[in-house]
Amino acid sequence: MTDTTVDNVRALGEAIAAEVGKAVVGQDRAVRLLLVALFARGHVLLEGPPGVAKTFLAQCFARATGLDYGRIQFTPDLMPGDILGSNLFNFQTSSFTMTQGPIFSELLLADEINRTPPKTQAALLEAMQERSVTIDGVTHPLSPRFTVVATQNPLEHQGVYPLPEAQLDRFLFKHVLGYPTAEEERRIVAAHGGRFGAATPQAWGIEARTDAAGLAAAADATADVKLVDPVIDYVVALVRATRTAADLSSGASPRAAAMLASAARAEAALSGRDYVIPDDVKALAPSVLRHRVVLSPAAEIDGRAVDAVVAALIEQVEAPR
């Protein structure tokens, strides 16, 4: 049990979102999903065109949450050792010394993850699932707060390697960042247009609003949120519906169902409730399911979009009253 209540979790979430909002305009939904993922111990894939603040958002979020930040720029020649680290021979001591790679951080930005071959992408699998890495047969634990925020650009089709299904299934959310509204873009230009050089969270006055103990307490409080049987049945029905839909050739996994339930707990806690309601599941289902389902050939020929198919399934599956 923890002394931290869901009211504390909601207040912490609002404080972190306000800090990020000092510098990042128009990405409130992305910030909310990052908070849910942090408290549900999940990972996030951000997809959007260049220039919509994917990288800066991750930097600001790490700063506001007090997480140790690391970044990997994925390129075609990146090797697994560049991510994990390696044992290097020290001639002075005549022994091998472990040199840790950038994965030994708490919030890891995997920038343009689809620009490196699957062999290197797979280096993240063990870390994302088990929060540990194995180097030369020795397993090294990562921080319990280890979170991957990966980005990819949907506009590039040459020199990219689509993430395999097993990798995609490790991400709790895939969030698609679009262009801001005209009003939001005006605010961005007014705020950022007068500054020169690379933007940094420090320059925008973003401060950490919590620490490791605070995040652990919030995660524990989230785990105590009640999930009643009717809502569990609803989560299962929703995920199973993706496996029988005519427009889909491949549906979501049981891992997706478990992740959706965990995320719904975090969403409820961030809303100040100690119980999950069906609307929590509905709100998160598109971001949980869109990267785990595959359109059927007929649906592709008809020009159906994954998001439209998922939205139709959410509409069809009856929610508990």
MIDRENKOL-220294 format. One record per residue (C-alpha): residue number from 1; x, y, z. Coordinates in Angstrom, 1 decimal. Layout:
<lumke: NUM, east: X, north: Y, up: Z>
...
***
This chain:
<lumke: 1, east: 0.0, north: 0.0, up: 0.0>
<lumke: 2, east: 1.1, north: 3.6, up: -0.6>
<lumke: 3, east: 0.2, north: 6.9, up: 1.1>
<lumke: 4, east: 0.0, north: 8.5, up: -2.4>
<lumke: 5, east: -3.7, north: 8.8, up: -3.5>
<lumke: 6, east: -5.2, north: 9.1, up: -6.9>
<lumke: 7, east: -5.7, north: 12.8, up: -6.1>
<lumke: 8, east: -2.0, north: 13.1, up: -5.6>
<lumke: 9, east: -1.5, north: 11.3, up: -9.0>
<lumke: 10, east: -3.9, north: 13.7, up: -10.7>
<lumke: 11, east: -2.2, north: 16.8, up: -9.2>
<lumke: 12, east: 1.3, north: 15.4, up: -10.2>
<lumke: 13, east: 0.0, north: 14.8, up: -13.8>
<lumke: 14, east: -1.4, north: 18.3, up: -14.0>
<lumke: 15, east: 1.9, north: 19.8, up: -12.7>
<lumke: 16, east: 4.0, north: 17.8, up: -15.2>
<lumke: 17, east: 1.7, north: 18.7, up: -18.1>
<lumke: 18, east: 1.9, north: 22.4, up: -17.1>
<lumke: 19, east: 5.7, north: 22.3, up: -17.1>
<lumke: 20, east: 5.8, north: 20.7, up: -20.6>
<lumke: 21, east: 3.2, north: 23.2, up: -21.7>
<lumke: 22, east: 5.7, north: 26.1, up: -21.0>
<lumke: 23, east: 7.5, north: 25.1, up: -24.2>
<lumke: 24, east: 5.4, north: 22.7, up: -26.2>
<lumke: 25, east: 2.2, north: 24.0, up: -27.7>
<lumke: 26, east: -0.7, north: 22.0, up: -29.0>
<lumke: 27, east: 0.4, north: 18.5, up: -27.9>
<lumke: 28, east: -1.8, north: 18.0, up: -24.9>
<lumke: 29, east: -3.0, north: 14.6, up: -26.0>
<lumke: 30, east: 0.6, north: 13.4, up: -26.5>
<lumke: 31, east: 1.6, north: 14.6, up: -23.1>
<lumke: 32, east: -1.4, north: 12.8, up: -21.5>
<lumke: 33, east: -0.4, north: 9.5, up: -23.2>
<lumke: 34, east: 3.2, north: 9.9, up: -22.1>
<lumke: 35, east: 1.9, north: 10.3, up: -18.5>
<lumke: 36, east: -0.3, north: 7.3, up: -18.8>
<lumke: 37, east: 2.6, north: 5.3, up: -20.2>
<lumke: 38, east: 4.9, north: 6.4, up: -17.5>
<lumke: 39, east: 2.6, north: 5.3, up: -14.7>
<lumke: 40, east: 1.5, north: 2.1, up: -16.5>
<lumke: 41, east: 5.2, north: 1.4, up: -17.2>
<lumke: 42, east: 4.7, north: 1.3, up: -21.0>
<lumke: 43, east: 6.6, north: 2.7, up: -24.0>
<lumke: 44, east: 5.4, north: 5.1, up: -26.6>
<lumke: 45, east: 5.8, north: 5.4, up: -30.4>
<lumke: 46, east: 5.3, north: 8.9, up: -31.8>
<lumke: 47, east: 4.7, north: 9.2, up: -35.5>
<lumke: 48, east: 4.5, north: 12.5, up: -37.2>
<lumke: 49, east: 6.1, north: 14.7, up: -40.0>
<lumke: 50, east: 9.3, north: 16.6, up: -39.3>
<lumke: 51, east: 8.9, north: 19.8, up: -37.2>
<lumke: 52, east: 6.0, north: 18.9, up: -34.9>
<lumke: 53, east: 8.2, north: 18.8, up: -31.8>
<lumke: 54, east: 8.5, north: 15.0, up: -31.3>
<lumke: 55, east: 12.1, north: 15.2, up: -30.0>
<lumke: 56, east: 11.6, north: 18.4, up: -28.1>
<lumke: 57, east: 8.5, north: 16.9, up: -26.4>
<lumke: 58, east: 10.5, north: 13.9, up: -25.2>
<lumke: 59, east: 13.2, north: 16.2, up: -23.9>
<lumke: 60, east: 10.8, north: 18.4, up: -22.0>
<lumke: 61, east: 8.9, north: 15.5, up: -20.6>
<lumke: 62, east: 12.1, north: 13.9, up: -19.3>
<lumke: 63, east: 13.0, north: 17.2, up: -17.7>
<lumke: 64, east: 9.6, north: 17.7, up: -16.0>
<lumke: 65, east: 9.5, north: 14.2, up: -14.6>
<lumke: 66, east: 13.1, north: 14.2, up: -13.4>
<lumke: 67, east: 14.0, north: 11.2, up: -15.5>
<lumke: 68, east: 17.6, north: 10.6, up: -16.7>
<lumke: 69, east: 17.4, north: 11.4, up: -20.4>
<lumke: 70, east: 19.3, north: 9.5, up: -23.2>
<lumke: 71, east: 19.0, north: 9.7, up: -26.9>
<lumke: 72, east: 19.9, north: 7.5, up: -29.8>
<lumke: 73, east: 19.8, north: 8.8, up: -33.4>
<lumke: 74, east: 19.0, north: 5.6, up: -35.4>
<lumke: 75, east: 20.9, north: 5.4, up: -38.7>
<lumke: 76, east: 21.4, north: 2.6, up: -41.2>
<lumke: 77, east: 24.9, north: 1.8, up: -39.9>
<lumke: 78, east: 23.9, north: 1.7, up: -36.2>
<lumke: 79, east: 24.9, north: -1.5, up: -34.5>
<lumke: 80, east: 23.4, north: -3.2, up: -31.4>
<lumke: 81, east: 26.6, north: -2.5, up: -29.5>
<lumke: 82, east: 26.1, north: 1.2, up: -30.1>
<lumke: 83, east: 22.8, north: 0.9, up: -28.1>
<lumke: 84, east: 23.7, north: -1.6, up: -25.4>
<lumke: 85, east: 27.4, north: -0.9, up: -24.8>
<lumke: 86, east: 30.2, north: -3.5, up: -24.8>
<lumke: 87, east: 33.1, north: -5.0, up: -22.9>
<lumke: 88, east: 36.3, north: -3.3, up: -24.0>
<lumke: 89, east: 39.8, north: -4.6, up: -23.2>
<lumke: 90, east: 41.8, north: -2.3, up: -20.9>
<lumke: 91, east: 45.5, north: -2.8, up: -21.7>
<lumke: 92, east: 46.5, north: -1.0, up: -18.5>
<lumke: 93, east: 44.7, north: -3.5, up: -16.3>
<lumke: 94, east: 44.7, north: -6.4, up: -18.7>
<lumke: 95, east: 41.0, north: -6.9, up: -18.2>
<lumke: 96, east: 37.7, north: -6.2, up: -19.8>
<lumke: 97, east: 35.7, north: -3.1, up: -18.7>
<lumke: 98, east: 32.0, north: -2.7, up: -19.3>
<lumke: 99, east: 31.2, north: 0.5, up: -21.2>
<lumke: 100, east: 27.5, north: 1.2, up: -20.9>
<lumke: 101, east: 25.5, north: 2.3, up: -24.0>
<lumke: 102, east: 22.9, north: 5.0, up: -24.0>
<lumke: 103, east: 20.2, north: 2.5, up: -23.2>
<lumke: 104, east: 21.3, north: 2.8, up: -19.6>
<lumke: 105, east: 19.0, north: 5.8, up: -19.0>
<lumke: 106, east: 15.5, north: 6.3, up: -17.7>
<lumke: 107, east: 13.8, north: 8.0, up: -20.6>
<lumke: 108, east: 15.4, north: 6.8, up: -23.9>
<lumke: 109, east: 14.5, north: 8.7, up: -27.0>
<lumke: 110, east: 14.9, north: 6.4, up: -30.0>
<lumke: 111, east: 14.9, north: 9.0, up: -32.7>
<lumke: 112, east: 13.8, north: 7.8, up: -36.2>
<lumke: 113, east: 13.8, north: 4.2, up: -35.0>
<lumke: 114, east: 12.7, north: 2.9, up: -38.5>
<lumke: 115, east: 15.9, north: 4.1, up: -40.1>
<lumke: 116, east: 18.0, north: 1.3, up: -38.8>
<lumke: 117, east: 17.8, north: -2.4, up: -39.8>
<lumke: 118, east: 15.7, north: -4.9, up: -37.8>
<lumke: 119, east: 18.8, north: -6.5, up: -36.3>
<lumke: 120, east: 19.6, north: -3.3, up: -34.4>
<lumke: 121, east: 15.9, north: -2.5, up: -33.7>
<lumke: 122, east: 15.7, north: -5.9, up: -32.0>
<lumke: 123, east: 18.4, north: -4.8, up: -29.5>
<lumke: 124, east: 15.6, north: -2.9, up: -27.7>
<lumke: 125, east: 13.3, north: -5.9, up: -27.3>
<lumke: 126, east: 14.7, north: -7.4, up: -24.1>
<lumke: 127, east: 15.1, north: -3.9, up: -22.6>
<lumke: 128, east: 11.5, north: -2.9, up: -23.4>
<lumke: 129, east: 9.9, north: -6.2, up: -22.1>
<lumke: 130, east: 12.2, north: -7.1, up: -19.2>
<lumke: 131, east: 13.9, north: -3.8, up: -18.4>
<lumke: 132, east: 17.3, north: -5.5, up: -18.6>
<lumke: 133, east: 19.9, north: -6.1, up: -21.2>
<lumke: 134, east: 22.3, north: -9.0, up: -21.8>
<lumke: 135, east: 25.8, north: -8.3, up: -22.9>
<lumke: 136, east: 28.3, north: -11.1, up: -23.4>
<lumke: 137, east: 26.1, north: -13.5, up: -21.4>
<lumke: 138, east: 25.7, north: -11.2, up: -18.4>
<lumke: 139, east: 22.3, north: -9.6, up: -17.6>
<lumke: 140, east: 22.4, north: -6.0, up: -16.5>
<lumke: 141, east: 19.2, north: -4.5, up: -15.0>
<lumke: 142, east: 17.9, north: -1.2, up: -16.2>
<lumke: 143, east: 16.0, north: 1.4, up: -14.1>
<lumke: 144, east: 12.5, north: 0.3, up: -13.1>
<lumke: 145, east: 11.4, north: 3.6, up: -14.7>
<lumke: 146, east: 13.0, north: 2.8, up: -18.0>
<lumke: 147, east: 10.8, north: 4.2, up: -20.8>
<lumke: 148, east: 11.3, north: 4.2, up: -24.5>
<lumke: 149, east: 9.9, north: 7.1, up: -26.5>
<lumke: 150, east: 10.5, north: 6.3, up: -30.2>
<lumke: 151, east: 9.8, north: 8.5, up: -33.2>
<lumke: 152, east: 9.3, north: 7.8, up: -36.8>
<lumke: 153, east: 8.5, north: 9.9, up: -39.9>
<lumke: 154, east: 5.6, north: 8.6, up: -42.0>
<lumke: 155, east: 6.6, north: 10.6, up: -45.0>
<lumke: 156, east: 9.8, north: 8.7, up: -45.7>
<lumke: 157, east: 9.6, north: 5.4, up: -47.6>
<lumke: 158, east: 13.1, north: 5.0, up: -48.9>
<lumke: 159, east: 16.0, north: 3.8, up: -46.7>
<lumke: 160, east: 13.6, north: 2.9, up: -43.9>
<lumke: 161, east: 12.8, north: -0.5, up: -42.2>
<lumke: 162, east: 9.3, north: -0.9, up: -40.9>
<lumke: 163, east: 9.2, north: -2.1, up: -37.4>
<lumke: 164, east: 8.3, north: -5.9, up: -37.2>
<lumke: 165, east: 5.1, north: -6.9, up: -35.4>
<lumke: 166, east: 7.0, north: -8.3, up: -32.4>
<lumke: 167, east: 8.7, north: -4.9, up: -31.9>
<lumke: 168, east: 5.4, north: -2.9, up: -32.4>
<lumke: 169, east: 3.7, north: -5.1, up: -29.8>
<lumke: 170, east: 6.1, north: -3.9, up: -27.1>
<lumke: 171, east: 4.9, north: -0.3, up: -27.5>
<lumke: 172, east: 1.9, north: 0.5, up: -25.2>
<lumke: 173, east: 0.8, north: 3.4, up: -27.5>
<lumke: 174, east: 1.3, north: 4.6, up: -31.0>
<lumke: 175, east: 0.3, north: 8.3, up: -31.1>
<lumke: 176, east: 0.1, north: 10.1, up: -34.4>
<lumke: 177, east: 1.1, north: 13.8, up: -34.1>
<lumke: 178, east: -0.6, north: 16.0, up: -36.7>
<lumke: 179, east: 0.0, north: 19.6, up: -37.6>
<lumke: 180, east: -1.3, north: 22.2, up: -35.1>
<lumke: 181, east: -4.3, north: 24.3, up: -35.6>
<lumke: 182, east: -3.9, north: 27.8, up: -37.0>
<lumke: 183, east: -4.3, north: 29.3, up: -33.5>
<lumke: 184, east: -1.8, north: 26.9, up: -32.0>
<lumke: 185, east: 0.7, north: 27.5, up: -34.8>
<lumke: 186, east: 0.4, north: 31.3, up: -34.2>
<lumke: 187, east: 1.2, north: 30.7, up: -30.6>
<lumke: 188, east: 4.2, north: 28.5, up: -31.6>
<lumke: 189, east: 5.5, north: 31.3, up: -33.9>
<lumke: 190, east: 5.0, north: 34.0, up: -31.3>
<lumke: 191, east: 6.8, north: 32.0, up: -28.6>
<lumke: 192, east: 9.6, north: 30.4, up: -30.6>
<lumke: 193, east: 10.0, north: 32.8, up: -33.4>
<lumke: 194, east: 12.1, north: 35.3, up: -31.4>
<lumke: 195, east: 14.6, north: 32.7, up: -30.1>
<lumke: 196, east: 17.7, north: 31.6, up: -31.8>
<lumke: 197, east: 19.7, north: 28.4, up: -31.5>
<lumke: 198, east: 18.6, north: 25.0, up: -30.4>
<lumke: 199, east: 15.7, north: 25.0, up: -28.0>
<lumke: 200, east: 16.3, north: 23.3, up: -24.6>
<lumke: 201, east: 14.0, north: 22.6, up: -21.7>
<lumke: 202, east: 16.2, north: 24.6, up: -19.4>
<lumke: 203, east: 16.0, north: 27.7, up: -21.6>
<lumke: 204, east: 12.2, north: 27.5, up: -21.2>
<lumke: 205, east: 12.4, north: 27.2, up: -17.4>
<lumke: 206, east: 11.1, north: 23.7, up: -17.2>
<lumke: 207, east: 11.8, north: 22.2, up: -13.8>
<lumke: 208, east: 11.4, north: 18.7, up: -12.4>
<lumke: 209, east: 8.1, north: 18.4, up: -10.6>
<lumke: 210, east: 8.9, north: 15.0, up: -9.0>
<lumke: 211, east: 11.7, north: 12.5, up: -8.4>
<lumke: 212, east: 12.2, north: 8.7, up: -8.4>
<lumke: 213, east: 10.4, north: 8.2, up: -5.1>
<lumke: 214, east: 7.4, north: 10.3, up: -6.3>
<lumke: 215, east: 7.1, north: 8.4, up: -9.6>
<lumke: 216, east: 7.3, north: 5.1, up: -7.8>
<lumke: 217, east: 4.6, north: 6.1, up: -5.4>
<lumke: 218, east: 2.4, north: 7.3, up: -8.2>
<lumke: 219, east: 2.9, north: 4.0, up: -10.1>
<lumke: 220, east: 2.0, north: 2.1, up: -6.9>
<lumke: 221, east: -1.2, north: 4.2, up: -6.5>
<lumke: 222, east: -2.1, north: 3.5, up: -10.1>
<lumke: 223, east: -1.7, north: -0.2, up: -9.6>
<lumke: 224, east: -4.2, north: -0.1, up: -6.7>
<lumke: 225, east: -7.0, north: 1.4, up: -9.0>
<lumke: 226, east: -9.9, north: -1.0, up: -9.1>
<lumke: 227, east: -10.8, north: -2.8, up: -12.4>
<lumke: 228, east: -14.1, north: -4.6, up: -12.0>
<lumke: 229, east: -15.1, north: -7.7, up: -13.9>
<lumke: 230, east: -17.5, north: -6.0, up: -16.4>
<lumke: 231, east: -14.7, north: -3.7, up: -17.5>
<lumke: 232, east: -12.2, north: -6.6, up: -17.8>
<lumke: 233, east: -14.8, north: -8.4, up: -20.0>
<lumke: 234, east: -15.1, north: -5.2, up: -22.1>
<lumke: 235, east: -11.3, north: -5.0, up: -22.6>
<lumke: 236, east: -11.2, north: -8.7, up: -23.6>
<lumke: 237, east: -14.2, north: -8.3, up: -26.0>
<lumke: 238, east: -12.7, north: -5.3, up: -27.6>
<lumke: 239, east: -9.3, north: -7.0, up: -28.3>
<lumke: 240, east: -10.9, north: -10.2, up: -29.4>
<lumke: 241, east: -13.1, north: -8.3, up: -31.9>
<lumke: 242, east: -9.9, north: -7.2, up: -33.7>
<lumke: 243, east: -9.2, north: -10.9, up: -34.5>
<lumke: 244, east: -12.6, north: -11.6, up: -36.2>
<lumke: 245, east: -13.1, north: -8.3, up: -38.0>
<lumke: 246, east: -13.5, north: -8.8, up: -41.8>
<lumke: 247, east: -11.4, north: -5.7, up: -42.5>
<lumke: 248, east: -8.4, north: -7.0, up: -40.5>
<lumke: 249, east: -6.1, north: -9.9, up: -41.4>
<lumke: 250, east: -4.3, north: -9.8, up: -38.0>
<lumke: 251, east: -5.6, north: -8.7, up: -34.7>
<lumke: 252, east: -4.2, north: -7.6, up: -31.3>
<lumke: 253, east: -2.5, north: -9.9, up: -28.9>
<lumke: 254, east: -3.4, north: -10.9, up: -25.3>
<lumke: 255, east: -0.4, north: -8.6, up: -24.3>
<lumke: 256, east: -2.4, north: -5.7, up: -25.9>
<lumke: 257, east: -5.4, north: -6.5, up: -23.7>
<lumke: 258, east: -3.3, north: -6.6, up: -20.5>
<lumke: 259, east: -1.6, north: -3.3, up: -21.5>
<lumke: 260, east: -4.9, north: -1.7, up: -22.3>
<lumke: 261, east: -6.2, north: -2.6, up: -18.8>
<lumke: 262, east: -3.0, north: -1.2, up: -17.2>
<lumke: 263, east: -3.3, north: 2.0, up: -19.2>
<lumke: 264, east: -6.9, north: 2.4, up: -18.2>
<lumke: 265, east: -5.9, north: 2.2, up: -14.5>
<lumke: 266, east: -3.4, north: 5.0, up: -15.1>
<lumke: 267, east: -5.9, north: 7.0, up: -17.0>
<lumke: 268, east: -8.4, north: 6.7, up: -14.1>
<lumke: 269, east: -5.7, north: 7.7, up: -11.6>
<lumke: 270, east: -4.8, north: 10.7, up: -13.6>
<lumke: 271, east: -8.4, north: 11.7, up: -13.6>
<lumke: 272, east: -8.5, north: 11.4, up: -9.8>
<lumke: 273, east: -10.6, north: 8.2, up: -9.7>
<lumke: 274, east: -9.7, north: 4.9, up: -7.9>
<lumke: 275, east: -11.8, north: 2.9, up: -10.3>
<lumke: 276, east: -11.8, north: 2.4, up: -14.1>
<lumke: 277, east: -14.8, north: 3.2, up: -16.2>
<lumke: 278, east: -15.5, north: 2.1, up: -19.8>
<lumke: 279, east: -14.7, north: 5.5, up: -21.1>
<lumke: 280, east: -11.1, north: 5.2, up: -19.9>
<lumke: 281, east: -10.8, north: 2.1, up: -22.1>
<lumke: 282, east: -12.5, north: 3.8, up: -25.0>
<lumke: 283, east: -10.3, north: 6.8, up: -24.8>
<lumke: 284, east: -7.1, north: 4.8, up: -25.0>
<lumke: 285, east: -8.1, north: 1.9, up: -27.3>
<lumke: 286, east: -7.2, north: 3.7, up: -30.6>
<lumke: 287, east: -3.7, north: 4.4, up: -29.4>
<lumke: 288, east: -3.3, north: 0.8, up: -28.0>
<lumke: 289, east: -4.7, north: -1.0, up: -31.1>
<lumke: 290, east: -3.7, north: 1.0, up: -34.2>
<lumke: 291, east: -0.2, north: -0.4, up: -34.5>
<lumke: 292, east: -1.2, north: -4.0, up: -33.5>
<lumke: 293, east: -3.7, north: -4.8, up: -36.3>
<lumke: 294, east: -3.1, north: -5.4, up: -40.0>
<lumke: 295, east: -5.6, north: -4.5, up: -42.7>
<lumke: 296, east: -7.0, north: -7.2, up: -44.9>
<lumke: 297, east: -6.0, north: -7.1, up: -48.6>
<lumke: 298, east: -9.7, north: -6.2, up: -49.4>
<lumke: 299, east: -9.7, north: -3.4, up: -46.9>
<lumke: 300, east: -6.5, north: -2.0, up: -48.4>
<lumke: 301, east: -7.9, north: -2.1, up: -51.9>
<lumke: 302, east: -11.0, north: -0.3, up: -50.7>
<lumke: 303, east: -8.8, north: 2.4, up: -49.2>
<lumke: 304, east: -9.9, north: 1.8, up: -45.6>
<lumke: 305, east: -7.8, north: 3.3, up: -42.9>
<lumke: 306, east: -6.7, north: 1.4, up: -39.7>
<lumke: 307, east: -8.0, north: 4.2, up: -37.5>
<lumke: 308, east: -11.4, north: 4.1, up: -39.1>
<lumke: 309, east: -11.6, north: 0.3, up: -38.7>
<lumke: 310, east: -10.6, north: 0.5, up: -35.0>
<lumke: 311, east: -13.1, north: 3.3, up: -34.4>
<lumke: 312, east: -15.8, north: 1.2, up: -35.9>
<lumke: 313, east: -15.0, north: -1.8, up: -33.7>
<lumke: 314, east: -15.0, north: 0.4, up: -30.6>
<lumke: 315, east: -18.4, north: 1.6, up: -31.6>
<lumke: 316, east: -19.7, north: -1.9, up: -32.3>
<lumke: 317, east: -18.5, north: -3.6, up: -29.0>
<lumke: 318, east: -21.1, north: -3.0, up: -26.3>
<lumke: 319, east: -19.6, north: -1.3, up: -23.2>
<lumke: 320, east: -20.9, north: -2.2, up: -19.8>
<lumke: 321, east: -23.3, north: 0.2, up: -18.2>
***
